[in-house]
Amino acid sequence: MFSGSRKILSLFGFEVKIDPSWFLIAALITWSLATGVFPTSLPGASENMYFLMALIAMLLFFASLVLHELAHALVARSFGIKITGITLFVFGGVAELAEEPPTPRSEFFTALAGPVMSIALSLGFWLMGTALSELGFAGPATAVLEYLALINLVLALFNLLPAFPLDGGRLLRALLWHRSGNLLDATRIASRSGEILAYALMGLGFLSVFSGALIGGIWQIVIGLFILAAAKSAYQKQMMTKIMSGQKVSDLMTRNVFKVTPDSTLANLVDNIMLAHRVSFVPVVENGAVLGYVDLQTVLRIDHDNWQSTHVNDLFIVQDDSNRVSPDMTAKDLLDLMNRTNTRKFLVTEGGKLRGVVSMSDMINYFALSMQVASQPGSNAAQKHRPVKTTKRRTRDQASAERLTSHARE
């Protein structure tokens, strides 16, 4: 998800990483605290003191975020859910789940752990600040502790809003899932609540901008856009998981493919196969046995002047486990393989014979069609019907499927 993140430490076996976008929000929070919050709560201190207070408060706030996400991670691990790490980024922090919780109970307690940790931290900071004030040490330390108590409480309450992907949205999904037994419908309702919150935040953001609070308003709009995208993606991703369930490569692949023999020239390959049939990936077959494939990128490495004298046998890529799959491979395993290898097209072979070709485009077209069929709540049509050829016109569902597979590759 965060390809540019860097590990900073490990906690209880979990890698804690920082995404480059974190530095933007860290700087913004420090500036806001040093120029607005602390001069108001503690007037009369020097600018250097305000900056030092802001820096300490910012670091302790993000330490609180790490503990919030660590609580999620520890509870998730207790339910057997794999966590790939904890990452701080521009919108806060996230415990990266490698898989969805397997039961409503595991979802509920995993989601609840974060806000509980934030409330506990808020209470702890408030008690420390109160104790210092009672002892006569009111000043910069108490101002920082009061801010941390407040911000952790706000963090907990905001996350408890019943809007996906917030923790409250996951709690809502867990309850709906437990009640109905239908994860997809529960995700749809929780995601819809997330969309409502996103639009509300963006509306408040625009009002703030027009009222003169430019930075705060823009920030609300950006957060709203993030929640909106995450909410929509959550439902689409869950639908994709349902669509993929039980599907195999044989359901997705293109069976009637154009082939080339190893003694064919590149000129013949390009003119009579690639251009004539608008394909860029061509299996190489001889006497019924698949040898490998040749693609457009490989061809373009050869000067055009040499295409007449160069044969496919001189440059084709030999088939092996890195570029071939079985027709019985599941769709989920195929997508995972595409993610790991960054390969978008595979030969489909069985017993040394070519059965077809499967590509990311095949998956996108299948998902797009199935999303149209299964878009109504409770529809089981996606699992009952076999793939149908789609037109070449780009649809909204194809765009959604492309975004989903793109997220999976990240």
C-alpha atoms as one frame of an Amber mdcrd trajectory, in Angstrom:
protein
   0.000   0.000   0.000   2.800   2.419   0.944   5.633   1.594  -1.441   7.810
   4.518  -0.313   7.549   3.916   3.438  10.636   3.310   5.588  10.907   1.205
   8.732  11.784   3.119  11.886  11.335   0.452  14.592   9.647  -2.807  15.578
   7.059  -3.198  18.337   5.910  -6.639  19.489   6.987  -8.097  16.168   5.282
  -5.442  14.028   7.271  -3.143  11.742   6.467   0.532  12.268   7.049   2.555
   9.109   6.810   6.175   8.009   5.484   7.181   4.615   7.051  10.336   3.097
   3.624  12.023   3.221   3.849  11.921   7.040   6.399  14.734   7.049   3.811
  17.078   5.517   1.236  16.552   8.260   3.947  16.538  10.951   5.139  19.963
   9.785   1.572  21.274   9.527   0.663  20.131  13.049   3.879  21.572  14.507
   3.267  24.931  12.820  -0.386  25.005  13.928   0.496  24.241  17.546   3.411
  26.693  17.683   1.531  29.606  16.133  -2.023  29.066  17.316  -2.820  26.494
  19.978  -0.072  27.020  22.549   0.136  30.843  22.332  -3.595  30.806  23.178
  -3.430  28.280  26.018  -0.162  29.609  27.489   0.285  33.315  26.642   3.518
  35.090  27.351   6.027  32.351  26.499   8.789  32.810  23.925   8.528  31.669
  20.302  11.282  29.119  20.919   9.305  27.661  23.813   6.176  27.429  21.679
   8.142  25.639  18.958   9.664  23.203  21.465   6.237  22.499  22.986   4.765
  21.976  19.496   7.542  19.594  18.478   7.172  17.489  21.634   3.370  17.468
  21.362   3.516  16.453  17.694   5.890  13.549  18.400   3.819  12.354  21.371
   0.635  12.619  19.301   2.082  10.368  16.618   3.377   8.024  19.331  -0.254
   7.886  20.484  -1.312   7.025  16.936   1.225   4.192  16.839  -0.204   2.841
  20.123  -3.740   3.168  18.702  -2.743   1.088  15.668  -0.686  -1.299  17.808
  -3.828  -2.081  19.804  -5.585  -2.976  16.538  -2.627  -5.123  15.487  -2.299
  -7.029  18.758  -5.992  -7.897  18.912  -6.014  -8.847  15.234  -3.050 -11.163
  15.788  -4.853 -12.808  18.705  -7.596 -13.775  16.218  -5.041 -15.157  13.746
  -5.253 -12.195  11.366  -1.950 -11.389   9.681  -0.700  -7.800   9.998   1.944
  -6.609   7.544   2.916  -3.579   9.630   1.925  -0.185  11.016   2.435   2.876
   8.822   2.229   6.580   9.653   1.124   8.704   6.706  -0.513  12.022   5.884
  -3.942  11.014   7.260  -2.596   9.511  10.496  -1.781   5.850  10.920  -2.951
   2.446   9.757  -2.436  -1.149  10.843  -2.171  -2.940   7.512  -4.267  -6.113
   7.563  -3.133  -8.713   5.038  -6.659 -10.153   5.060 -10.147  -9.294   6.199
 -11.239 -10.479   9.674 -12.734 -13.973   9.322 -15.688 -13.457  11.695 -17.892
 -10.612  12.965 -16.459 -11.134  16.462 -12.855 -10.711  15.301 -13.819  -7.616
  13.274 -15.651  -6.087  16.248 -12.900  -6.471  18.833 -10.102  -5.587  16.395
 -11.892  -2.340  15.506 -12.781  -1.533  19.113  -9.193  -1.884  20.379  -7.957
   1.354  18.776 -10.520   3.752  20.276 -10.197   2.044  23.661  -6.440   2.685
  23.550  -6.993   6.328  22.574  -9.467   6.852  25.434  -7.003   5.252  27.863
  -4.224   7.540  26.609  -6.500  10.574  26.887  -7.298   9.678  30.475  -3.628
   9.076  31.266  -2.490  12.419  29.833  -5.327  14.233  31.653  -4.379  12.626
  34.973  -0.719  13.571  34.520  -1.622  17.141  33.612  -3.982  17.435  36.573
  -1.356  16.015  38.935   1.259  18.528  37.731  -1.205  21.395  38.173  -2.059
  20.257  41.694   1.635  20.134  42.522   2.105  23.701  41.292   3.912  22.880
  38.061   1.389  24.477  35.714   3.131  25.681  32.559   4.423  24.283  29.272
   4.271  20.645  30.431   0.644  20.861  31.522  -0.312  22.676  28.300   1.204
  19.869  26.247  -0.474  17.189  28.378  -3.859  18.933  28.141  -3.509  19.073
  24.349  -2.600  15.362  24.182  -5.543  14.456  26.421  -7.924  16.412  24.200
  -6.548  15.234  20.846  -6.631  11.557  21.873 -10.228  11.942  23.049 -11.152
  13.620  19.754  -9.326  10.851  17.873 -11.310   8.175  19.734 -14.671   9.888
  19.245 -14.047  10.615  15.559 -12.986   7.028  14.927 -16.125   5.751  16.656
 -18.370   7.448  14.084 -20.304   4.638  12.339 -18.763   5.334   8.944 -16.480
   2.974   7.046 -13.432   2.852   6.947 -13.309   4.416  10.432 -13.243   2.075
  13.407 -16.888   2.883  14.103 -17.734   1.852  10.554 -16.014  -1.467  11.117
 -17.958  -1.897  14.361 -21.163  -1.197  12.434 -20.178  -3.709   9.747 -19.401
  -6.350  12.372 -22.816  -5.901  13.994 -24.639  -5.996  10.647 -22.570  -8.991
   9.559 -23.386 -10.828  12.806 -27.080 -10.058  12.416 -27.511 -10.914   8.721
 -24.652 -13.316   8.072 -23.975 -11.445   4.812 -20.589  -9.691   4.762 -21.171
  -8.072   1.365 -24.451  -6.423   2.380 -22.928  -5.348   5.704 -20.009  -3.772
   3.849 -22.395  -2.008   1.465 -24.334  -0.367   4.317 -21.204   0.553   6.303
 -19.579   1.967   3.170 -22.663   4.032   2.404 -22.433   5.587   5.874 -18.779
   6.386   5.123 -19.813   8.165   1.934 -22.367  10.242   3.857 -19.700  11.296
   6.377 -17.287  12.119   3.547 -19.779  14.398   1.808 -20.629  16.054   5.145
 -16.938  16.736   5.828 -16.438  18.171   2.351 -19.514  20.367   2.781 -18.187
  21.705   6.087 -14.809  22.193   4.438 -16.281  24.374   1.694 -18.174  26.406
   4.300 -14.933  26.882   6.243 -13.097  28.032   3.116 -15.775  30.607   2.312
 -15.750  31.720   5.954 -12.034  32.509   5.790 -10.603  29.350   7.423  -8.728
  28.372   4.274  -6.264  25.764   5.580  -8.752  24.084   7.925 -11.396  23.978
   5.201  -9.061  22.516   2.610  -7.926  19.891   5.118 -11.557  18.855   5.807
 -12.170  18.545   2.072  -9.060  16.395   1.592 -10.009  14.114   4.509 -13.523
  13.830   3.067 -12.147  12.813  -0.309  -9.932  10.205   1.343 -12.834   8.711
   3.323 -15.049   8.747   0.216 -12.483   6.863  -1.864 -11.789   4.366   0.925
 -15.490   3.725   1.554 -16.249   3.074  -2.110 -13.147   0.935  -2.521 -14.075
  -1.199   0.513 -17.401  -2.262  -0.986 -15.979  -2.792  -4.457 -13.113  -4.833
  -3.047 -15.523  -7.001  -1.064 -17.627  -7.502  -4.167 -14.521  -8.473  -6.111
 -13.659 -11.035  -3.435 -17.125 -12.539  -3.755 -16.894 -12.559  -7.538 -13.498
 -14.286  -7.459 -14.684 -16.922  -5.011 -14.852 -20.273  -6.810 -13.615 -18.872
 -10.128 -10.642 -20.402 -11.934  -8.256 -19.310 -14.654 -10.280 -21.399 -17.105
 -13.271 -19.125 -16.404 -11.298 -15.973 -17.216  -8.849 -16.912 -19.967  -9.059
 -16.272 -23.693  -9.248 -19.684 -25.334  -8.959 -18.911 -29.039  -5.581 -17.217
 -29.281  -3.382 -16.370 -32.233  -0.142 -18.372 -32.282   3.156 -18.187 -34.118
   5.762 -20.804 -35.035   9.428 -20.338 -34.086  10.544 -20.186 -37.759   8.284
 -17.203 -38.504   9.969 -13.857 -39.173   9.312 -10.818 -37.011   7.903  -9.017
 -40.038   5.293 -11.752 -40.481   4.569 -11.790 -36.746   3.980  -8.040 -36.580
   2.105  -7.584 -39.862  -0.044 -10.709 -39.947  -0.686 -11.350 -36.271  -0.008
  -8.396 -33.977  -1.290  -5.599 -36.205  -3.887  -7.676 -38.026  -5.511  -8.948
 -34.839  -4.470  -6.152 -32.427  -2.623  -8.411 -29.992   0.716  -7.779 -28.283
   1.267 -11.182 -26.620   1.611 -14.213 -28.893   2.314 -17.817 -27.807   5.033
 -19.677 -29.680   3.897 -23.203 -30.614   5.531 -25.987 -32.620   3.918 -29.340
 -33.445   1.238 -28.731 -30.833   3.697 -28.073 -27.998   3.927 -24.628 -26.424
   7.504 -23.330 -26.365   7.004 -19.876 -24.907   5.789 -16.497 -26.083   6.868
 -13.313 -27.798   5.487  -9.888 -26.982   5.645  -6.449 -28.545   8.267  -5.167
 -26.100  10.620  -7.961 -27.118  10.046  -7.291 -30.811  10.694  -3.553 -30.458
  14.193  -4.252 -29.129  15.112  -5.316 -32.669  15.707  -2.661 -35.340  12.871
  -2.530 -37.845  15.339  -3.064 -40.694  16.181  -6.502 -39.295  12.640  -7.810
 -38.901  12.731  -9.655 -42.238  15.900 -11.541 -41.316  15.131 -12.153 -37.639
  13.046 -15.151 -36.624  10.861 -15.674 -33.588  13.181 -18.525 -32.569  15.962
 -15.951 -32.060  14.234 -14.034 -29.287  11.088 -15.660 -27.888  10.805 -16.075
 -24.123  10.842 -19.705 -23.039   7.843 -20.842 -21.006   8.469 -21.617 -17.334
   6.755 -21.257 -13.970   7.171 -17.464 -14.092   4.973 -17.029 -17.176   2.598
 -19.998 -17.244  -0.353 -21.042 -15.106  -2.723 -23.964 -14.918  -6.361 -23.617
 -16.001  -7.305 -24.955 -12.539  -5.551 -22.113 -10.659  -8.020 -20.003  -8.687
  -8.692 -16.408  -9.725  -7.486 -15.211  -6.337  -4.171 -17.059  -6.699  -3.782
 -15.623 -10.192  -4.262 -12.071  -8.922  -1.787 -12.722  -6.096   0.709 -14.035
  -8.678   0.257 -10.927 -10.804   0.897  -8.803  -7.721   4.087 -10.668  -6.768
   5.614 -10.850 -10.236   4.220  -7.616 -11.723   3.337  -9.726 -14.776   0.083
  -8.947 -16.547  -0.144 -11.816 -19.044   0.341 -15.570 -18.693   0.279 -18.643
 -20.869  -2.326 -21.159 -19.743  -0.938 -24.659 -20.259  -1.893 -28.206 -19.348
   0.244 -31.244 -20.085   2.570 -29.173 -22.251  -0.323 -28.047 -24.449  -1.569
 -24.499 -24.822  -5.081 -23.989 -23.450  -5.228 -20.218 -23.771  -3.896 -16.908
 -22.493  -5.016 -14.996 -19.407  -4.274 -11.332 -18.760  -5.108  -8.498 -16.416
  -7.484  -7.237 -19.105  -9.367 -10.538 -18.993  -9.770 -10.161 -15.233 -10.882
  -6.535 -15.511 -13.476  -7.357 -18.166 -14.789 -10.283 -16.147 -14.960  -8.273
 -12.935 -16.662  -5.360 -14.699 -19.349  -7.608 -16.169 -19.855  -9.469 -12.899
 -20.097  -6.191 -10.952 -22.926  -5.126 -13.272 -24.716  -8.431 -12.759 -24.136
  -8.522  -8.996 -24.662  -4.824  -8.260 -28.063  -5.442  -6.695 -27.975  -6.433
  -2.969 -28.355 -10.155  -2.438 -27.661 -11.045  -6.058 -25.981 -14.413  -6.571
 -25.872 -14.118 -10.325 -22.155 -13.423 -10.386 -21.427 -16.902  -9.100 -23.952
 -18.674 -11.328 -22.949 -17.393 -14.732 -19.901 -18.088 -16.780 -17.892 -15.247
 -18.363 -19.425 -13.438 -21.308 -17.478 -11.519 -23.931 -17.701  -7.771 -23.319
 -17.493  -4.935 -25.807 -14.358  -2.846 -26.138 -16.143   0.282 -24.940 -14.751
   1.343 -21.573 -17.482   1.245 -18.908 -17.661   2.733 -15.410 -17.468  -0.790
 -13.970 -14.307  -1.489 -15.988 -12.776   1.639 -14.494 -13.768   0.419 -11.023
 -12.266  -2.989 -11.703  -9.042  -1.384 -12.908  -8.820   0.655  -9.706  -9.369
  -2.479  -7.644  -6.644  -4.458  -9.379  -4.385  -1.402  -9.135  -4.970  -1.257
  -5.356  -4.224  -4.952  -5.128  -0.895  -4.492  -6.922   0.039  -1.747  -4.451
